[in-house]
Amino acid sequence: MVIFLGDFMEEKIEVLFRLTPTYVGCGLICPHIVNCSVLFEAIISWGFLWSFIAQHAGDWYPTDLGSSDFKGSILIAVNPFTKLPHLYNMHMMDQYKGAPFGELSPHVFSVADASYRAMMNEGRSQSILVSGESGAGKTETTKLIMQYLTYAGGRSAGDDRTVEQQILEVSDARAVIFLPK
Ligand SMILES: Nc1ncnc2c1ncn2[C@@H]1O[C@H](COP(=O)(O)OP(=O)(O)OP(=O)(O)O)[C@@H](O)[C@H]1O
């Protein structure tokens, strides 16, 4: 599940994770939910979670969202367990670049594009939450989001390196700092 949280601050996301036991609790309090299909259960449970947040989050819940309306975007992404290169190639990125949200079919590039444009238009950091159980495809989905963002970002004037190269170089630096051999 990919959720575009807009310009939620990092600490707000931490609160979200702390609230996650509520999501588990929903299944215990309402046993019929756990009998639903996995997808349906996930949708209902996240609905409960967001409802809970809207009601109890108080001061950290962004005021511009109102108290019961989620302005961001949720994408249900299903792991295909097979390579689907035609869905994630340059042509698809071209299609989604700048397209109004919801105009084209649901796609992780659509979420990434909305995030990128919000960052550019509002000049504020944006957050995308990728959630799911082990093996759901979070890592692959995150890589696709990074692939799109590096494509959308291009390269800055006077810098021959692409954004992708710069990110890879930072990753190398972090690997050296945190994972010395
Ligand atoms: N979009 C995709 N296209 C093709 N295969 C995929 C895709 N997403 C996931 N997979 C397949 O599913 C496997 C597990 O995906 P992934 O590693 O992203 O899961 P995860 O949610 O990060 O798991 P964990 O939480 O255990 O780290 C991948 O190795 C890949 O084979």
PDBQT file of the ligand as one rigid body, heavy atoms in Angstrom, charges set to zero:
ROOT
HETATM    1  N1  LIG A 201       6.446  -4.643  -8.792  1.00  0.00    +0.000 N 
HETATM    2  C1  LIG A 201       7.012  -5.877  -8.785  1.00  0.00    +0.000 A 
HETATM    3  N2  LIG A 201       7.267  -6.481  -9.966  1.00  0.00    +0.000 NA
HETATM    4  C2  LIG A 201       7.828  -7.705  -9.996  1.00  0.00    +0.000 A 
HETATM    5  N3  LIG A 201       8.133  -8.424  -8.907  1.00  0.00    +0.000 NA
HETATM    6  C3  LIG A 201       7.899  -7.874  -7.711  1.00  0.00    +0.000 A 
HETATM    7  C4  LIG A 201       7.326  -6.562  -7.573  1.00  0.00    +0.000 A 
HETATM    8  N4  LIG A 201       7.204  -6.285  -6.264  1.00  0.00    +0.000 NA
HETATM    9  C5  LIG A 201       7.695  -7.359  -5.620  1.00  0.00    +0.000 A 
HETATM   10  N5  LIG A 201       8.100  -8.318  -6.475  1.00  0.00    +0.000 N 
HETATM   11  C6  LIG A 201       8.683  -9.639  -6.141  1.00  0.00    +0.000 C 
HETATM   12  O1  LIG A 201       8.397  -9.928  -4.784  1.00  0.00    +0.000 OA
HETATM   13  C7  LIG A 201       9.624 -10.096  -4.037  1.00  0.00    +0.000 C 
HETATM   14  C8  LIG A 201       9.473  -9.473  -2.656  1.00  0.00    +0.000 C 
HETATM   15  O2  LIG A 201       9.324  -8.059  -2.819  1.00  0.00    +0.000 OA
HETATM   16  P1  LIG A 201      10.002  -7.023  -1.822  1.00  0.00    +0.000 P 
HETATM   17  O3  LIG A 201      11.388  -7.465  -1.466  1.00  0.00    +0.000 OA
HETATM   18  O4  LIG A 201       9.874  -5.679  -2.427  1.00  0.00    +0.000 OA
HETATM   19  O5  LIG A 201       9.071  -7.169  -0.548  1.00  0.00    +0.000 OA
HETATM   20  P2  LIG A 201       9.131  -6.380   0.836  1.00  0.00    +0.000 P 
HETATM   21  O6  LIG A 201       7.739  -5.946   1.145  1.00  0.00    +0.000 OA
HETATM   22  O7  LIG A 201      10.170  -5.324   0.789  1.00  0.00    +0.000 OA
HETATM   23  O8  LIG A 201       9.557  -7.551   1.820  1.00  0.00    +0.000 OA
HETATM   24  P3  LIG A 201      10.254  -7.446   3.281  1.00  0.00    +0.000 P 
HETATM   25  O9  LIG A 201       9.351  -6.616   4.161  1.00  0.00    +0.000 OA
HETATM   26  O10 LIG A 201      10.331  -8.874   3.733  1.00  0.00    +0.000 OA
HETATM   27  O11 LIG A 201      11.612  -6.817   3.075  1.00  0.00    +0.000 OA
HETATM   28  C9  LIG A 201      10.706  -9.447  -4.882  1.00  0.00    +0.000 C 
HETATM   29  O12 LIG A 201      11.954 -10.060  -4.682  1.00  0.00    +0.000 OA
HETATM   30  C10 LIG A 201      10.199  -9.654  -6.288  1.00  0.00    +0.000 C 
HETATM   31  O13 LIG A 201      10.562 -10.961  -6.749  1.00  0.00    +0.000 OA
ENDROOT
TORSDOF 0
